[in-house]
């Protein structure tokens, strides 16, 4: 009787060609595919990890597991830049991301 894989068996890594990711990101081009070759590239263009974006974590895991090329498509849902306005005496300090 042949034995099946046990709990001690490692999952073999397979080479990947190109993987596409679609989702939200902190910044970057919208509705335009961008090819990245590392998580550092993703971070530079799209802002890196962001808790509301599962895509960012998936891209990080993809490259940590040996992925070499990913196409990223950032989408937004009625998005507007993040802003903050702080009152300071008679003026306001405004910051827009």
N, C-alpha and C positions, 0 to 999 in steps of 0.2 A: 504494500500500500504506500503510495507516494504521499509525502508530507506537503501540505500547503504552506504558504508564507505565514510566518508567525509574527508575534509582536516585535521581535528583534530584527525583522527584515527591513532594510532601508528601501525607500522609494527611489528608483533610478531617475536621475535628472535627464531629460531629453532636450536636445537643442531646439530652440524656438526660432522661427523665421521672423515674422512680424505679428505683433499683437496690437489690436486697437482698443482704446479706452475712451468711453464717452461719459462725461459727467461735469460736475461743477468744480471750479478751482478758484483760488483767491484772485488771480489776475491772469492776463494773457489774452491772446486773440480769441474771439468768439465765433463759432460756426465756421472755423477754418482749420482743417487738419494740420498738425505740426508734428514732424518726426523728431523724436529724441532718442539719444543713444545711451543715456545714463540717468540715474535719479538726480544727479547734479544738474544735468540739462533741464529736466522737468522742473526742478526747484528754481532755476534761473528764469525760466519762461513763465511758469504757472504758479510760483510762490510756495512750493513744497507742501508739507503736510498741513491739513486744515481739518479740524474735527467734523464739521458738517459735510465733508466730502469723502465718501468711501472710495472714490476713484483714486485720490491721492495715495491712500494706503495700499490699494491694489497695485498701483504703479511701483511704489517702493518695494513691495514684495516680489513683483515681477523681476525687477533688476537684482534684488538680493538672491533670487533663485536662478540666476544665470541668464536672464533675458538680455538681449542685446539691442533690440530696436523696437520702439513702440510708437504708434501714431495716436496722438492725443487730440480729441475733439472736445473743446470746452463749450458747454451750453449754459445758458442762464434762463431764468424764469422771470421775465419782467424786471431784470436786474437793474440796479442803480448803484453808483459808487457809494461806498460807506463814507459817511460824513459825521463830524462831531463839531459842535459849536459850544464854546465855553464863554460865559460872561466874565468880563474883566473890567471892573469899574463901569465906565460908560461905553465900552467897546466890546466886541466879540472876537474871540479867536476861533477861526474856522479851519478845519483840516478835512481834506477830501482824499480818500485813498483811490 
